[in-house]
Amino acid sequence: MELRQLRYFLKVVECKSLGRAALELEVGTSALSQQISKLENELSTRLLNRTSTGVVPTNAGIAFLHHAQLTLRQAELAISAAQRGRMSGHVSVGLAPTTAKVLALPLIEAMRARYPDIQLHLVEMLSGYLVSQLNARQLDLAVLFQIDTGRRWSVRPLLDEQLFVIAAPGLPGVPGGECVQLAELAELPLILPSAQHGLRASLAAAFESSGVRPNVVMDIDGLAVLMDAVRAGHAATIQPGAAAAHSAESGLIVVPIADSHVGRRNLLASLSDDELSPAALAARVVIVDVARDLVRTGQWPGASWIEG
């Protein structure tokens, strides 16, 4: 039984409707219904009666209601007591450059607000290097795009990002229209990160799946230099929404790629739970909360949240 399930149950009883409760909780109606069913299965009894006019608690649900409220109240008191204890320590978090562009500052602000005594060490580098740093225990957590299945990591999918073609106006071969298929980009000169970058690996697989060989004319690993080269008109690039949003503001052409198999999944990877300090465990929760808020408020362009 999870505290989340108790919160969901209480909200449904309060709203007398799964739909209204889902809106207030900012979850899908089907996901909410699944969690309620899971709770009922665990208790081996029905807690809610679903009628044509709404939802009402059963006798068992009414009996469960008071204890659920008390449990959540105790949990809130425990959280408050822990926070008054001023958790301290050190946590190191690795972010790829495009991820850092949208996540770093909000994460810093959230950590300072929630845990001012935790020293946050942010590392920005290519995702391939982040993997090495995590394996070497030089990072506690990292947002990655591929995982090493042979390692004892804790991995949580965070979000999926749409990819965009970005180019300077007037570059030959730049696609027109509101979107473009990957198969239409065979002749477009591209500047991409090297193979050490998770984005390059994802794009290589997507191009191969589309039966297209990309016209990569240059490898640049630094995002700032890469975008300078694009702005200078040397070639186009393909980047996720975080880079695309700022590119549109600077006058570059930004066209979304429409292929369903083209995108980038962001994964929050960490050392196994028994290797993480309390500070690192707290930071992991904050990263998830901040990333979710950025997606739901539209501040992470082209991103869709993955419900955990």
HUUR-V16245 format. One record per residue. N is the residue number from 1. OMEGA is omega in whole degrees, 0 to 359 (999 if undefined). Layout:
# HUUR-V16245
n = <N | N>
omega = <OMEGA | OMEGA>
This chain:
# HUUR-V16245
n = <1 | 2 | 3 | 4 | 5 | 6 | 7 | 8 | 9 | 10 | 11 | 12 | 13 | 14 | 15 | 16 | 17 | 18 | 19 | 20 | 21 | 22 | 23 | 24 | 25 | 26 | 27 | 28 | 29 | 30 | 31 | 32 | 33 | 34 | 35 | 36 | 37 | 38 | 39 | 40 | 41 | 42 | 43 | 44 | 45 | 46 | 47 | 48 | 49 | 50 | 51 | 52 | 53 | 54 | 55 | 56 | 57 | 58 | 59 | 60 | 61 | 62 | 63 | 64 | 65 | 66 | 67 | 68 | 69 | 70 | 71 | 72 | 73 | 74 | 75 | 76 | 77 | 78 | 79 | 80 | 81 | 82 | 83 | 84 | 85 | 86 | 87 | 88 | 89 | 90 | 91 | 92 | 93 | 94 | 95 | 96 | 97 | 98 | 99 | 100 | 101 | 102 | 103 | 104 | 105 | 106 | 107 | 108 | 109 | 110 | 111 | 112 | 113 | 114 | 115 | 116 | 117 | 118 | 119 | 120 | 121 | 122 | 123 | 124 | 125 | 126 | 127 | 128 | 129 | 130 | 131 | 132 | 133 | 134 | 135 | 136 | 137 | 138 | 139 | 140 | 141 | 142 | 143 | 144 | 145 | 146 | 147 | 148 | 149 | 150 | 151 | 152 | 153 | 154 | 155 | 156 | 157 | 158 | 159 | 160 | 161 | 162 | 163 | 164 | 165 | 166 | 167 | 168 | 169 | 170 | 171 | 172 | 173 | 174 | 175 | 176 | 177 | 178 | 179 | 180 | 181 | 182 | 183 | 184 | 185 | 186 | 187 | 188 | 189 | 190 | 191 | 192 | 193 | 194 | 195 | 196 | 197 | 198 | 199 | 200 | 201 | 202 | 203 | 204 | 205 | 206 | 207 | 208 | 209 | 210 | 211 | 212 | 213 | 214 | 215 | 216 | 217 | 218 | 219 | 220 | 221 | 222 | 223 | 224 | 225 | 226 | 227 | 228 | 229 | 230 | 231 | 232 | 233 | 234 | 235 | 236 | 237 | 238 | 239 | 240 | 241 | 242 | 243 | 244 | 245 | 246 | 247 | 248 | 249 | 250 | 251 | 252 | 253 | 254 | 255 | 256 | 257 | 258 | 259 | 260 | 261 | 262 | 263 | 264 | 265 | 266 | 267 | 268 | 269 | 270 | 271 | 272 | 273 | 274 | 275 | 276 | 277 | 278 | 279 | 280 | 281 | 282 | 283 | 284 | 285 | 286 | 287 | 288 | 289 | 290 | 291 | 292 | 293 | 294 | 295 | 296 | 297 | 298 | 299 | 300 | 301 | 302 | 303 | 304 | 305 | 306 | 307 | 308>
omega = <183 | 176 | 179 | 180 | 178 | 179 | 180 | 180 | 181 | 180 | 178 | 178 | 180 | 184 | 183 | 181 | 176 | 182 | 180 | 178 | 180 | 179 | 181 | 180 | 182 | 174 | 176 | 180 | 180 | 179 | 178 | 179 | 179 | 180 | 177 | 178 | 179 | 178 | 180 | 179 | 180 | 180 | 181 | 177 | 179 | 181 | 185 | 170 | 179 | 181 | 180 | 182 | 179 | 184 | 177 | 179 | 172 | 175 | 177 | 179 | 178 | 178 | 181 | 187 | 183 | 182 | 177 | 178 | 181 | 180 | 179 | 178 | 179 | 179 | 178 | 178 | 178 | 178 | 180 | 180 | 180 | 181 | 177 | 178 | 176 | 177 | 180 | 179 | 185 | 176 | 178 | 184 | 179 | 179 | 171 | 185 | 181 | 178 | 180 | 183 | 182 | 188 | 191 | 185 | 176 | 178 | 178 | 182 | 180 | 179 | 179 | 180 | 185 | 187 | 185 | 181 | 175 | 178 | 182 | 176 | 179 | 179 | 178 | 177 | 180 | 187 | 178 | 178 | 177 | 177 | 179 | 180 | 179 | 178 | 182 | 181 | 176 | 173 | 173 | 184 | 176 | 172 | 186 | 179 | 174 | 181 | 175 | 186 | 181 | 183 | 177 | 179 | 166 | 186 | 176 | 174 | 181 | 188 | 174 | 180 | 171 | 179 | 185 | 168 | 181 | 183 | 175 | 177 | 178 | 178 | 180 | 177 | 180 | 183 | 174 | 178 | 185 | 178 | 183 | 173 | 181 | 181 | 180 | 187 | 186 | 184 | 184 | 177 | 186 | 167 | 182 | 172 | 180 | 183 | 177 | 185 | 180 | 179 | 181 | 180 | 179 | 180 | 179 | 179 | 181 | 178 | 180 | 179 | 179 | 181 | 183 | 173 | 185 | 179 | 181 | 184 | 184 | 173 | 176 | 183 | 179 | 184 | 182 | 180 | 179 | 181 | 174 | 179 | 177 | 179 | 179 | 176 | 182 | 179 | 175 | 174 | 174 | 186 | 175 | 187 | 182 | 178 | 184 | 182 | 180 | 179 | 179 | 180 | 182 | 174 | 178 | 176 | 181 | 183 | 179 | 175 | 190 | 183 | 182 | 183 | 182 | 180 | 181 | 177 | 177 | 182 | 175 | 182 | 178 | 170 | 180 | 185 | 182 | 177 | 184 | 175 | 175 | 178 | 180 | 177 | 178 | 180 | 180 | 177 | 181 | 179 | 179 | 181 | 182 | 180 | 179 | 181 | 180 | 179 | 186 | 178 | 177 | 181 | 174 | 188 | 175 | 184 | 174 | 186 | 176 | 180 | 181 | 999>
